[in-house]
């Protein structure tokens, strides 16, 4: 810890708790409590039940969870592939061209996600790329929104990469493709897994662009949560939110284990 004094450390922990509990922990605990409640009496929910979770893990809710997982996993892998490719290609460009590439990838973050959704809806509503009303358009939107994070993560990792390993492999006669697959990418693996986890988490929670694009039969879980809370079913919506958080955390834990093993190697 950067603070060495015992009194200063206590003060830092106190400030952390004062900020963390009301801003982060308390709202999540309230959502968790509401997911087991049947009504709200006073300051806290009451009337314990597990019925909301029975509904949240079957039927339409289960299908929405599977839809979110498939969308997030597909979008994360596509974003990782395109972001990694762009970062590797951009490392060989001149500074002026690299700045232009950075601007192109950061552009979806500079505008609201609902604008990105509208742009994709307009772009893919006419032949030859007619995706409107299909699940693919949702995956495309999520990919566009999260690719910037994959690109920036890999770009930052490339900047920290020691070129001595690549130079040593090249001096021994290794071809560029071999250096890429057997030297650069293995060294980047911890950053690649971290980028995948970040893209997955962001895709799982995406709502604004999804609301404009999702077709019947391909409803992600955030849309179902919004619909439940919009009609006043706060307790059912809270159970859906807990299911969404749990599924996201489980996947992130699996990704972190892969990242830890790749870092150890």
C-alpha positions in Angstrom: 0.0 0.0 0.0 1.3 3.5 -0.9 0.3 4.9 2.5 2.8 3.7 5.2 1.4 5.4 8.4 -1.0 3.3 10.3 -3.4 6.2 11.0 -3.3 7.2 7.3 -4.1 3.7 6.3 -7.1 3.6 8.6 -8.3 6.9 7.1 -7.9 5.6 3.6 -9.9 2.4 4.5 -12.5 4.6 6.2 -12.9 6.8 3.1 -13.1 3.7 0.9 -15.8 2.1 3.0 -17.8 5.4 3.2 -17.7 5.6 -0.6 -18.0 1.9 -1.5 -20.9 0.9 0.8 -23.5 3.5 -0.2 -22.5 3.8 -3.9 -21.7 0.2 -4.9 -22.4 -2.4 -2.2 -25.7 -1.1 -0.8 -27.6 -0.9 -4.2 -26.5 -4.4 -5.1 -27.6 -5.7 -1.7 -31.0 -4.0 -2.1 -31.4 -5.7 -5.5 -30.4 -9.1 -3.9 -32.9 -8.6 -1.1 -35.7 -7.5 -3.4 -35.2 -10.6 -5.5 -36.3 -12.7 -2.5 -39.2 -10.5 -1.5 -42.9 -10.3 -2.3 -43.6 -6.8 -1.1 -41.8 -3.7 0.3 -42.6 -2.6 3.8 -40.7 0.2 5.3 -37.1 0.7 4.3 -36.4 -2.9 3.4 -38.2 -5.6 1.2 -40.0 -8.3 3.1 -42.0 -11.5 2.5 -39.3 -14.1 1.6 -39.8 -16.2 -1.5 -37.8 -18.1 -4.1 -40.6 -17.9 -6.6 -39.0 -15.1 -8.6 -35.9 -17.3 -9.2 -38.1 -20.2 -10.3 -39.5 -17.9 -13.0 -36.1 -16.4 -13.7 -34.5 -19.8 -14.5 -37.0 -21.3 -16.9 -39.1 -20.4 -19.9 -38.6 -17.0 -21.5 -36.1 -15.9 -18.9 -33.9 -18.9 -19.4 -34.0 -18.4 -23.2 -33.1 -14.7 -22.7 -30.1 -15.7 -20.6 -28.9 -18.1 -23.3 -29.4 -15.3 -25.8 -27.3 -12.9 -23.8 -24.6 -15.5 -23.3 -24.4 -16.4 -27.0 -24.5 -12.8 -28.1 -21.8 -11.7 -25.6 -19.5 -14.7 -26.3 -19.8 -14.2 -30.1 -19.4 -10.5 -29.9 -16.4 -10.8 -27.6 -14.6 -13.3 -29.8 -15.3 -11.2 -32.9 -14.1 -8.0 -31.1 -11.0 -9.7 -29.9 -10.1 -11.0 -33.3 -10.7 -7.6 -35.1 -9.2 -5.6 -32.2 -6.1 -7.7 -32.0 -5.6 -7.7 -35.8 -5.9 -3.9 -35.9 -3.6 -3.4 -33.0 -0.9 -5.6 -34.5 -1.3 -4.0 -37.9 -1.3 -0.5 -36.3 2.0 -1.1 -34.5 3.7 -1.1 -37.9 2.1 2.1 -39.1 3.4 5.6 -39.0 2.3 7.8 -36.2 -0.1 9.8 -38.3 -1.8 6.7 -39.6 -1.9 5.1 -36.2 -3.7 8.1 -34.8 -6.3 7.8 -37.5 -6.7 4.1 -36.7 -7.2 5.0 -33.0 -9.8 7.5 -33.9 -11.8 5.0 -36.0 -11.9 2.4 -33.2 -12.7 4.9 -30.4 -15.5 6.6 -32.5 -18.3 4.2 -31.2 -17.4 5.2 -27.7 -17.5 8.9 -28.5 -21.2 8.8 -29.3 -24.2 7.3 -27.3 -24.8 3.6 -27.9 -28.3 4.4 -29.1 -26.7 6.4 -32.0 -24.6 3.4 -32.8 -27.7 1.2 -32.8 -29.5 3.6 -35.1 -26.6 3.8 -37.5 -26.4 0.0 -37.7 -30.2 -0.2 -38.2 -30.0 2.2 -41.1 -26.9 0.6 -42.6 -28.2 -2.9 -42.6 -31.9 -2.4 -43.5 -31.4 -2.5 -47.2 -29.7 -5.1 -49.6 -27.1 -6.3 -50.1 -26.5 -6.4 -46.4 -30.0 -6.9 -45.1 -29.7 -7.9 -41.4 -32.6 -6.0 -40.0 -34.9 -8.4 -38.0 -32.2 -11.0 -37.6 -30.1 -12.0 -34.6 -26.9 -11.1 -36.5 -27.6 -7.4 -36.4 -27.6 -7.6 -32.5 -24.3 -9.4 -32.6 -22.9 -6.8 -35.0 -24.0 -3.9 -32.8 -22.4 -5.5 -29.7 -19.2 -6.2 -31.6 -19.0 -2.6 -32.8 -19.5 -1.3 -29.2 -16.9 -3.5 -27.5 -14.2 -3.8 -30.1 -12.6 -0.5 -29.0 -11.9 -2.0 -25.6 -10.2 -5.0 -27.1 -8.2 -2.8 -29.5 -7.0 -0.5 -26.7 -6.1 -3.4 -24.4 -4.0 -5.2 -27.0 -2.4 -1.9 -28.1 -1.4 -1.1 -24.5 0.0 -4.7 -24.1 2.0 -4.3 -27.4 3.6 -1.1 -26.1 4.8 -2.9 -23.0 6.1 -6.0 -24.9 9.8 -6.5 -24.9 11.0 -6.7 -28.5 14.0 -8.8 -27.5 12.0 -12.0 -27.7 10.9 -11.3 -31.3 14.4 -10.2 -32.3 15.9 -13.4 -30.8 13.4 -15.6 -32.7 14.0 -13.7 -35.9 17.8 -13.9 -35.5 17.4 -17.7 -35.3 15.7 -17.8 -38.6 12.0 -17.8 -37.6 9.6 -16.5 -40.2 7.3 -13.6 -39.3 4.2 -15.8 -39.1 6.0 -18.2 -36.7 7.2 -15.2 -34.6 3.6 -14.0 -34.4 2.0 -17.3 -33.5 4.7 -18.7 -31.2 6.2 -15.6 -29.7 4.0 -12.4 -29.8 0.5 -14.0 -29.3 1.6 -16.2 -26.3 3.2 -13.1 -24.7 0.0 -11.2 -25.3 -2.3 -14.0 -24.0 -2.9 -12.5 -20.5 -4.0 -9.2 -22.1 -6.1 -11.1 -24.7 -8.0 -12.9 -22.0 -8.5 -9.7 -19.9 -9.8 -8.0 -23.0 -12.2 -10.9 -23.7 -13.6 -10.7 -20.1 -14.1 -6.9 -20.4 -15.8 -7.2 -23.8 -18.0 -10.0 -22.4 -19.1 -8.1 -19.3 -19.9 -5.0 -21.4 -21.9 -7.0 -23.9 -23.9 -8.7 -21.2 -25.1 -5.4 -19.9 -25.7 -3.6 -23.1 -29.3 -2.2 -23.5 -29.6 1.0 -25.5 -28.6 -0.2 -28.9 -30.1 -3.7 -28.2 -33.5 -2.1 -27.6 -33.5 -0.7 -31.2 -32.3 -3.8 -32.9 -33.4 -7.1 -31.2 -35.9 -9.2 -33.3 -38.7 -11.4 -31.9 -37.2 -14.6 -30.6 -33.8 -13.1 -29.8 -34.4 -11.1 -26.6 -31.4 -10.6 -24.4 -31.8 -10.6 -20.7 -31.2 -6.9 -20.1 -34.2 -6.2 -22.3 -36.3 -8.6 -20.3 -35.2 -6.9 -17.1 -36.1 -3.5 -18.5 -39.5 -4.8 -19.6 -40.2 -6.3 -16.1 -39.3 -3.1 -14.2 -41.2 -0.9 -16.7 -44.4 -2.7 -16.0 -43.8 -2.5 -12.2 -42.5 -6.0 -11.5 -39.6 -4.8 -9.5 -39.0 -8.1 -7.5 -39.1 -10.3 -10.6 -36.8 -7.8 -12.4 -34.4 -7.9 -9.4 -34.3 -11.7 -9.6 -33.5 -11.5 -13.3 -30.8 -8.9 -12.6 -29.2 -11.3 -10.0 -29.2 -14.1 -12.5 -27.5 -11.8 -15.1 -24.9 -10.7 -12.6 -24.2 -14.3 -11.5 -23.8 -15.6 -15.0 -21.5 -12.7 -15.9 -19.4 -13.3 -12.8 -19.1 -17.0 -13.4 -17.8 -16.4 -16.9 -15.4 -13.7 -15.7 -14.1 -16.1 -13.0 -13.4 -18.7 -15.7 -11.7 -16.2 -17.9 -9.6 -15.0 -14.9 -8.4 -18.6 -14.3 -7.3 -18.8 -17.9 -5.5 -15.5 -17.5 -3.8 -16.6 -14.4 -2.5 -19.8 -16.0 -1.3 -17.9 -19.1 0.5 -15.3 -16.9 2.2 -18.2 -15.0 3.4 -19.7 -18.2 
